[in-house]
Amino acid sequence: MVRVTACTNQKGGVGKTTTVINLAAYLALSGTSTLVIDIDPQGNATSGLGIDRRTLDRSVYDTLIERVPLDEVIVGTAVDGLDVLPSAPALSGAEVELVEVAARERRLAASLAALNGRYERVLIDCPPSLGLLTVNALTAADGVLIPIQTEYYALEGLSQLVNTIRLVRQNLNPRLEIEGVLLTMYDARTNLSAQVAAEVRRHMDGTVYDTVVPRSVRLSEAPSHGLPIALYDPSSRGAHAYGQLAAEVAARG
């Protein structure tokens, strides 16, 4: 049975795409067939997995707008068992185009239903907003993974996101749940990171992963090489953290 997880936070720069790329890579390396869906018009998950968007004939835009089957759009990556449904610049206009479409919130869910168990895990990289693309992801998902950086204003906007998840659950997708909250960009040298981590754990009682992702230059460098950290620098602290996260995600089911 496929498990679909939307990775979202309308606050930008929290490690959302980094988490999708590296969690997906470690899940695939552990033997779990995994698909990344890049529904963010910026396309960072696509390029971070080594896909040159300029060479693509089709993207998730064609799936959402033209109903092109996923099998015709999905491409492979350098990681065995990890594929990606790539983004494209045209996706930036998709929210406007979808406004007049019937069942516009369910376009992605309908496309995923046709995969017929090809993947065990699907991770969706959402844009840093709570617009129609993110709603499509939440409607298609079983759970939500929320990355939160351990810095000032970490909880800013979180109540709005939790409210959106609640509305989607009530009106579009009753199975949707908060799968987990991930603390990112943790700096063990500062009291601030420890204080923010403690505050998030209190606020999001029981949903925060034990794994904490450190601030890491190697994690920042890896996407420019089109590689997940597992291939770029598997001995780094960031690699160790995402390996731990993958094990924790798998254990939660």
C-alpha positions as CSV (number, residue, x, y, z in Angstrom):
1,M,0.0,0.0,0.0
2,V,1.5,3.3,-1.1
3,R,2.0,6.0,1.6
4,V,1.8,9.6,0.3
5,T,3.5,12.4,2.3
6,A,3.2,16.1,1.6
7,C,6.2,18.1,2.9
8,T,5.0,21.6,3.4
9,N,5.5,24.8,5.3
10,Q,4.4,28.2,3.9
11,K,7.5,29.7,5.5
12,G,10.4,29.6,3.0
13,G,13.9,28.5,3.8
14,V,13.1,25.9,6.4
15,G,14.8,22.9,4.6
16,K,11.6,21.6,3.0
17,T,13.2,20.6,-0.4
18,T,16.4,19.4,1.3
19,T,14.3,17.1,3.4
20,V,12.3,15.7,0.5
21,I,15.4,15.0,-1.6
22,N,17.4,13.3,1.2
23,L,14.6,11.5,3.0
24,A,13.5,10.1,-0.4
25,A,17.1,9.0,-1.2
26,Y,17.5,7.1,2.0
27,L,14.1,5.5,1.8
28,A,15.1,4.3,-1.7
29,L,18.5,3.1,-0.6
30,S,16.8,1.0,2.1
31,G,14.9,-0.8,-0.6
32,T,11.6,1.2,-0.5
33,S,10.5,2.2,-4.0
34,T,10.0,5.9,-3.8
35,L,8.7,8.8,-6.0
36,V,9.3,12.5,-5.5
37,I,6.7,14.8,-6.8
38,D,8.0,18.3,-7.3
39,I,4.9,20.6,-7.3
40,D,6.9,23.7,-6.4
41,P,7.3,26.0,-9.5
42,Q,10.9,26.8,-8.4
43,G,11.8,23.2,-9.2
44,N,14.5,22.8,-6.7
45,A,13.8,19.2,-5.9
46,T,14.0,18.4,-9.6
47,S,17.4,20.1,-10.1
48,G,18.6,18.8,-6.7
49,L,18.1,15.2,-8.0
50,G,20.1,15.9,-11.1
51,I,17.3,16.6,-13.6
52,D,17.9,19.4,-16.0
53,R,14.4,21.0,-16.4
54,R,15.4,22.5,-19.8
55,T,15.7,19.1,-21.3
56,L,12.2,17.9,-20.3
57,D,9.3,17.6,-22.7
58,R,6.8,17.2,-19.9
59,S,6.4,17.9,-16.2
60,V,3.9,17.8,-13.4
61,Y,2.2,20.8,-15.1
62,D,1.1,18.5,-17.9
63,T,-0.2,16.0,-15.4
64,L,-2.2,18.6,-13.5
65,I,-3.5,20.6,-16.5
66,E,-3.5,18.2,-19.5
67,R,-4.1,15.0,-17.5
68,V,-1.0,13.4,-19.0
69,P,-0.5,10.0,-17.2
70,L,2.3,10.0,-14.6
71,D,4.0,7.1,-16.4
72,E,4.7,9.4,-19.3
73,V,6.2,12.1,-17.2
74,I,8.2,10.4,-14.4
75,V,12.0,10.2,-14.8
76,G,14.7,8.2,-13.0
77,T,17.5,9.6,-10.8
78,A,21.0,8.5,-9.8
79,V,19.5,6.6,-6.9
80,D,18.2,3.2,-7.6
81,G,14.5,2.9,-6.7
82,L,14.0,6.7,-6.7
83,D,12.1,8.5,-9.4
84,V,10.9,12.0,-9.8
85,L,7.8,13.7,-11.3
86,P,9.6,16.9,-12.3
87,S,8.5,20.5,-12.0
88,A,8.7,23.1,-14.8
89,P,8.5,27.0,-14.9
90,A,5.0,26.7,-16.5
91,L,3.8,25.4,-13.1
92,S,3.8,29.0,-11.8
93,G,0.7,29.7,-13.8
94,A,-1.1,26.4,-12.9
95,E,-3.0,27.8,-9.9
96,V,-4.7,30.4,-12.2
97,E,-5.4,27.8,-14.8
98,L,-6.9,25.4,-12.3
99,V,-9.4,27.9,-10.9
100,E,-11.9,27.2,-13.6
101,V,-11.4,23.4,-13.6
102,A,-13.9,21.0,-12.1
103,A,-12.6,19.2,-8.9
104,R,-9.5,21.3,-9.2
105,E,-8.3,20.3,-5.7
106,R,-8.2,16.6,-6.7
107,R,-6.2,16.7,-9.9
108,L,-3.1,15.3,-8.3
109,A,-5.0,12.7,-6.3
110,A,-6.7,11.4,-9.4
111,S,-3.4,11.1,-11.2
112,L,-1.8,9.2,-8.3
113,A,-4.6,6.7,-8.2
114,A,-3.5,5.4,-11.6
115,L,0.0,4.4,-10.3
116,N,-1.4,1.0,-9.2
117,G,1.0,0.4,-6.4
118,R,4.2,1.1,-8.4
119,Y,5.7,2.9,-5.4
120,E,5.7,2.2,-1.7
121,R,6.4,5.9,-0.8
122,V,5.5,9.1,-2.5
123,L,7.0,12.4,-1.2
124,I,5.5,15.7,-2.4
125,D,7.6,18.9,-2.3
126,C,5.1,21.7,-2.0
127,P,5.6,25.4,-2.8
128,P,6.1,27.8,0.2
129,S,2.4,28.9,0.1
130,L,-1.0,27.5,1.0
131,G,-2.4,28.0,-2.5
132,L,-4.1,25.5,-4.8
133,L,-1.0,23.5,-5.6
134,T,-0.4,22.8,-1.9
135,V,-4.1,22.0,-1.4
136,N,-3.7,19.5,-4.3
137,A,-0.8,17.9,-2.4
138,L,-2.7,17.8,0.9
139,T,-5.8,16.3,-0.8
140,A,-3.6,13.5,-2.3
141,A,-1.6,12.8,0.8
142,D,-2.0,10.5,3.8
143,G,0.2,12.6,6.0
144,V,2.0,15.9,6.3
145,L,5.7,16.3,7.2
146,I,6.4,19.8,8.5
147,P,10.0,21.0,8.6
148,I,10.6,23.8,11.2
149,Q,13.9,25.6,11.5
150,T,15.3,26.1,15.0
151,E,15.6,29.9,14.6
152,Y,13.7,33.0,15.6
153,Y,10.0,32.9,14.6
154,A,10.1,29.2,14.0
155,L,6.5,28.8,14.9
156,E,5.4,31.8,12.9
157,G,2.6,30.8,10.5
158,L,2.4,27.3,12.0
159,S,-1.1,27.8,13.3
160,Q,-2.3,28.9,9.8
161,L,-0.8,25.7,8.3
162,V,-2.4,23.5,11.0
163,N,-5.7,25.2,10.3
164,T,-5.4,24.6,6.6
165,I,-4.6,20.9,7.3
166,R,-7.8,20.8,9.5
167,L,-9.9,22.4,6.7
168,V,-8.6,19.9,4.1
169,R,-9.3,17.0,6.5
170,Q,-12.9,18.3,7.0
171,N,-13.7,19.1,3.4
172,L,-11.5,17.1,1.0
173,N,-9.4,14.4,2.7
174,P,-10.6,12.9,5.9
175,R,-7.5,10.6,6.2
176,L,-5.0,13.5,6.3
177,E,-2.9,13.7,9.5
178,I,0.2,15.4,10.7
179,E,2.8,12.6,10.1
180,G,5.6,14.4,11.9
181,V,7.4,17.7,12.6
182,L,11.2,17.8,11.7
183,L,13.6,20.2,13.4
184,T,16.1,21.6,10.9
185,M,19.1,23.8,10.7
186,Y,20.0,23.0,14.3
187,D,23.1,24.7,15.6
188,A,24.4,22.9,18.8
189,R,26.7,25.8,19.5
190,T,23.8,28.2,20.4
191,N,21.3,28.2,23.2
192,L,18.7,29.5,20.8
193,S,18.5,26.3,18.8
194,A,18.0,24.3,22.0
195,Q,15.4,26.7,23.3
196,V,13.4,26.7,20.0
197,A,13.6,22.9,19.8
198,A,12.1,22.6,23.3
199,E,9.4,25.1,22.4
200,V,8.4,23.3,19.2
201,R,8.3,19.9,21.1
202,R,6.0,21.5,23.6
203,H,3.8,23.1,21.0
204,M,3.6,20.1,18.7
205,D,3.3,17.5,21.4
206,G,4.1,14.0,20.3
207,T,4.5,14.7,16.6
208,V,8.1,15.9,16.5
209,Y,10.7,13.4,15.2
210,D,13.6,12.5,17.5
211,T,15.9,13.2,14.6
212,V,17.3,16.7,14.4
213,V,18.9,17.9,11.2
214,P,22.0,20.1,11.8
215,R,23.0,23.2,10.0
216,S,25.4,21.8,7.4
217,V,27.5,23.2,4.6
218,R,27.6,19.8,2.9
219,L,23.8,19.6,2.8
220,S,23.8,23.1,1.2
221,E,26.4,22.1,-1.4
222,A,24.8,18.8,-2.5
223,P,22.0,20.2,-4.7
224,S,24.4,22.1,-6.8
225,H,25.9,18.8,-7.8
226,G,22.5,17.3,-8.5
227,L,23.0,14.7,-5.8
228,P,21.3,13.8,-2.5
229,I,23.7,13.9,0.5
230,A,23.7,10.1,0.6
231,L,25.7,10.1,-2.7
232,Y,27.5,13.5,-2.3
233,D,29.0,13.0,1.2
234,P,27.6,9.9,3.0
235,S,29.9,10.4,6.0
236,S,28.7,13.9,6.8
237,R,26.6,14.9,9.8
238,G,23.7,15.8,7.5
239,A,23.8,12.4,5.8
240,H,23.7,10.7,9.2
241,A,20.7,12.8,10.2
242,Y,18.7,12.0,7.1
243,G,19.6,8.3,7.4
244,Q,18.2,8.4,10.9
245,L,15.1,10.2,9.8
246,A,14.4,7.6,7.1
247,A,14.6,4.9,9.7
248,E,12.3,6.8,12.0
249,V,9.8,7.5,9.2
250,A,9.8,3.9,8.2
251,A,9.2,2.8,11.8
252,R,6.2,5.1,12.2
253,G,4.7,3.4,9.1
